[in-house]
Amino acid sequence: TTNPTNMKAAVFATLLALAAAAPRPDSLDVVELLRNDRAQEGANYNTHVELDNGIIISETGTDEGVQGTYVFTAPNGETVEMTLVANENGAVFESPSGHLPVAPEPVQAIHPVPEHALEAIELASQLRSSGVEWDEQGFVIEK
């Protein structure tokens, strides 16, 4: 099972990095806490915090993982929404508001794969299926 404490630390570190990267205002504004609902029983927990400046943190953790939604207002005034799903398969952050970068589409090859490369790939596939293994430097591992 997954350790929720590690996931909490990962989420906290992410939010801390976002806060540290934010520009510092000349004056500090007082923020009112509108909602602060928290519950924990063993490793299971629920947190829902809302501030009057638009920040919302809603997170649920169980033995299986963590799910959360985080909303805040960017310096340019846009509302940023982030979601997190963390479990035994890793952590996935998404931004329904479109504020995370997206990987480019795969590039099509300009030239076909040379025949000698295709032959080498086929030979390696045959050797691998017959039980041959290689180390990280490309040398055959003797058994």
Salt bridges, closest charged atoms under 4 A:
ASP37 OD2 - ARG35 NE 2.52
GLU50 OE2 - ARG35 NH1 3.78
GLU50 OE2 - HIS48 NE2 2.72
GLU78 OE1 - HIS99 NE2 3.26
GLU133 OE2 - LYS143 NZ 3.33
